[in-house]
Amino acid sequence: MLSGKSPEILFTNLWNQYVNLNPAVAKIHALFSEREPEVINDHIALRTFQHPKVGLDKVAKAFEDAGYQRCGQYTFVEKKLNAIHLAHKDDPSQPKVFISELKLSECSDELNAIVEQEIITKIDDALPDSDSFYCSGRTWGDISFETYEALRQESEYAAWMYVYGYMANHFTVKVNTLTSFDSLQDVNAFLEQQGFQLNDVGGTIKGTPELYLEQSSTLAEKRPVEFVEGTKEIPSCFYEFARRYPMENGEEFAGFIEGNADKIFESTNMK
């Protein structure tokens, strides 16, 4: 892993981790790269738990040290999530960063006990304050499919975190910058022609031009994961596609829409 505090290094670390785990993502990126002079990343997303040891402040630190600042706050009531997004202070061409956290205070005692005992207490005390926490993956050792299923019954988000830990759950192609596609609909049609399955929760396109943001995503590729009980196929990460529109003042919309993001989260669901 590269060290340092430049945005380029942060995203290189995350991208390498992401594509190494997800061969389908590498295939999609290659398909776009064959047609496009450049494939621009609009944003990435990271997950954590609302807990003093590992909360979103800890995940955001590496990006804030690299010149990012917080620009928006979001709440997802049904999924029991808080989120923020960050953008670079001086360079708007840098990808945005979306960080969410599961509100443990709103979850069951059973889920809290699992997260505390099987994840948080097993994270080295120094790691959340290090430069590499944001991409440290799963550092809590062996995992149980029974525990995964127990978490998933209440929170697909918590179950995904138990398996994969700290890494980008998606990167996002900025559709505005593509030269060979006229719309997000064209992008989706191309992906489906290539055999990729899209997240159709709430429709394959979430959002509208009137909301200044349209988004779609693949379904997370199921990958073999080693549990103590044996190997199981578990959804990993996905690829998102976003088209941003100019607002009434002429500036491109730079934020996120809670109603869109709520459906995008489900790209990593088992069902």
ABEGO torsion letter per residue (X at the ends): XBBEABAAAAAAAAAAAAAAABAAAAAAAAAAAAABABBBBABBBBBBBBBAAABAAAAAAAAAAAGBBBABBBBBAAAGBBBBBBBBAABAABBBBBBBBBBAAABBAAAAAAAAAAAAAABBAAAAABAAAAAAEBAAEBBBAAAAAAAAAABAAAAAAAAAEBBBABBBBBAAABAABABAAAAAAAAAAAGBBBBABGEABBEBAAAGBBBBBBBBBBBBBBBAAEBBBBBBBBBBBBBBBBBAAGBBBABBBAAAAAAAAAAABAX
